[in-house]
Amino acid sequence: MDIADILSERHSRDKTRAFADRIARDRKLFQQLVQFMLHGESPIPERAAWMMDFCTQSHPQCLEPYVTEISEALSALPHHGTRRTVLKMLCLYDIPPSHQGMVVDSCFNWLIAPEETVAVKVHAMQLIYNISLSEPGLQEELIMVIQDQMDLNTVAFRSRGKRLLKLMQRTDR
């Protein structure tokens, strides 16, 4: 199976799911998929990220060895779709403490960027919250940013923001 050929074609959800299942069972293919996601030219990274998301849904262990590498490359991901999918996947994993600072920094930058898509903002907000569970000092800053951005963003942003604000108020007690 040639990953480059697969990613160069447009696929349906069912076809992507079938490829993803085969790729998730083969470490070398999954490693190639990660490299295409991190270093390919559009639309390849977006398609690779989408396929990785399918892989990790049924085989969550396959992304674990790449969390550090993906965390290091996070701020350089140029496409909104790739960022959205990568942030969504990273929310399911523990970010290594040595990489939490750079991940949080990227996430805060995307949270306040007016041109960023709401899906990226929502997953960035969630990832910061997840990291803040082991670094409670982040919660104060996250609360301020969420409250500041609430009126500037969509219903989806406000919904996730309200949910996380409630969770942080509970842990504050």
C-alpha positions as CSV (number, residue, x, y, z in Angstrom):
1,M,0.0,0.0,0.0
2,D,1.4,3.4,-1.0
3,I,0.4,6.1,1.4
4,A,1.2,8.9,-1.1
5,D,-1.2,7.5,-3.7
6,I,-3.9,7.0,-1.1
7,L,-3.6,10.6,0.2
8,S,-3.5,12.1,-3.3
9,E,-7.0,10.8,-4.0
10,R,-10.2,12.2,-2.5
11,H,-12.1,9.7,-0.4
12,S,-15.4,9.1,1.2
13,R,-15.6,8.6,4.9
14,D,-16.1,4.8,4.4
15,K,-13.1,4.4,2.2
16,T,-10.9,6.5,4.6
17,R,-12.1,4.4,7.5
18,A,-11.1,1.2,5.6
19,F,-7.6,2.6,4.8
20,A,-7.2,3.9,8.3
21,D,-7.9,0.5,9.8
22,R,-5.2,-1.1,7.6
23,I,-2.7,1.7,8.3
24,A,-3.3,1.6,12.1
25,R,-2.2,-2.1,12.1
26,D,1.1,-1.3,10.4
27,R,3.6,0.8,12.3
28,K,5.6,1.7,9.3
29,L,2.6,2.9,7.4
30,F,1.4,4.9,10.3
31,Q,4.8,6.5,10.7
32,Q,4.7,7.5,7.0
33,L,1.2,9.0,7.6
34,V,2.6,11.1,10.4
35,Q,5.4,12.4,8.2
36,F,3.0,13.3,5.4
37,M,0.8,15.1,7.9
38,L,3.7,17.1,9.3
39,H,5.7,17.7,6.2
40,G,3.5,17.3,3.1
41,E,2.1,20.0,0.8
42,S,-1.6,20.9,0.9
43,P,-4.0,19.0,0.7
44,I,-1.9,16.0,1.8
45,P,-1.4,17.0,5.4
46,E,-5.2,17.7,5.9
47,R,-6.0,14.3,4.4
48,A,-3.3,12.6,6.4
49,A,-4.6,14.2,9.6
50,W,-8.1,13.1,8.8
51,M,-6.9,9.5,8.2
52,M,-4.9,9.6,11.5
53,D,-8.0,10.7,13.4
54,F,-9.8,7.6,12.1
55,C,-6.8,5.4,13.0
56,T,-6.7,6.7,16.5
57,Q,-10.4,6.3,17.1
58,S,-10.1,2.5,16.7
59,H,-6.4,2.2,17.7
60,P,-5.6,5.0,20.1
61,Q,-2.2,3.5,21.0
62,C,-0.8,4.1,17.5
63,L,-0.4,7.9,18.1
64,E,1.2,7.6,21.5
65,P,4.8,7.3,20.2
66,Y,4.3,10.5,18.1
67,V,2.8,12.8,20.6
68,T,6.2,14.5,21.3
69,E,7.0,14.9,17.6
70,I,3.6,16.3,16.8
71,S,3.7,18.6,19.8
72,E,7.0,20.0,18.6
73,A,5.6,20.6,15.1
74,L,2.2,22.0,16.3
75,S,2.9,25.7,15.9
76,A,4.2,25.2,12.3
77,L,1.0,23.5,11.0
78,P,-0.1,25.9,8.3
79,H,-3.7,24.7,7.5
80,H,-6.7,25.2,9.8
81,G,-8.0,21.7,9.0
82,T,-4.8,20.0,10.0
83,R,-4.5,22.1,13.2
84,R,-8.1,21.3,14.1
85,T,-7.7,17.5,13.7
86,V,-4.3,17.4,15.4
87,L,-5.6,19.4,18.4
88,K,-8.6,17.1,18.6
89,M,-6.4,14.1,18.7
90,L,-3.9,15.6,21.2
91,C,-6.8,16.2,23.6
92,L,-6.9,12.5,24.1
93,Y,-3.2,12.1,25.2
94,D,-0.9,13.4,28.0
95,I,1.4,16.0,26.6
96,P,5.0,15.5,27.9
97,P,5.8,18.1,30.5
98,S,8.8,19.2,28.5
99,H,6.4,20.2,25.6
100,Q,3.5,21.6,27.5
101,G,4.8,25.1,27.4
102,M,5.1,25.3,23.6
103,V,1.7,23.5,23.1
104,V,0.0,25.9,25.5
105,D,1.6,28.9,23.9
106,S,0.4,27.8,20.4
107,C,-3.1,27.1,21.7
108,F,-3.4,30.5,23.4
109,N,-2.2,32.2,20.2
110,W,-4.9,30.5,18.2
111,L,-7.5,31.2,20.9
112,I,-7.0,34.9,20.5
113,A,-6.4,35.0,16.7
114,P,-9.5,36.6,15.0
115,E,-8.8,34.8,11.8
116,E,-8.6,31.3,13.4
117,T,-11.5,28.9,12.9
118,V,-13.8,28.2,15.7
119,A,-13.0,24.4,15.6
120,V,-9.3,25.1,16.2
121,K,-10.2,27.5,19.0
122,V,-12.5,25.0,20.7
123,H,-9.9,22.2,20.6
124,A,-7.1,24.6,21.7
125,M,-9.2,25.7,24.6
126,Q,-9.9,22.0,25.6
127,L,-6.2,21.1,25.3
128,I,-5.1,24.0,27.5
129,Y,-7.7,22.9,30.0
130,N,-6.5,19.3,29.9
131,I,-2.9,20.5,30.6
132,S,-4.1,22.9,33.3
133,L,-5.3,19.9,35.3
134,S,-1.7,19.2,36.1
135,E,-0.6,22.8,35.9
136,P,-3.4,24.7,37.9
137,G,-1.7,28.1,37.4
138,L,-2.9,28.0,33.7
139,Q,-6.5,28.0,34.7
140,E,-6.5,31.7,35.7
141,E,-5.1,32.7,32.4
142,L,-7.5,30.4,30.5
143,I,-10.5,31.8,32.4
144,M,-9.5,35.4,31.5
145,V,-9.0,34.5,27.8
146,I,-12.2,32.6,27.5
147,Q,-14.2,35.5,29.1
148,D,-12.4,38.0,26.9
149,Q,-13.1,36.1,23.7
150,M,-16.7,35.0,24.6
151,D,-18.5,37.9,22.8
152,L,-16.1,37.9,19.8
153,N,-16.8,34.3,18.8
154,T,-19.5,31.8,17.8
155,V,-22.0,29.8,19.7
156,A,-19.8,26.8,19.6
157,F,-17.0,28.7,21.2
158,R,-19.3,30.1,23.9
159,S,-20.7,26.6,24.6
160,R,-17.3,25.0,25.1
161,G,-16.1,28.1,27.0
162,K,-19.0,28.0,29.4
163,R,-18.5,24.3,30.0
164,L,-14.9,24.7,30.8
165,L,-15.5,27.7,33.0
166,K,-17.9,25.7,35.0
167,L,-15.4,22.9,35.3
168,M,-12.7,25.3,36.5
169,Q,-15.0,26.9,39.0
170,R,-15.6,23.4,40.5
171,T,-11.9,22.6,40.8
172,D,-11.3,26.1,42.3
173,R,-13.5,25.2,45.3
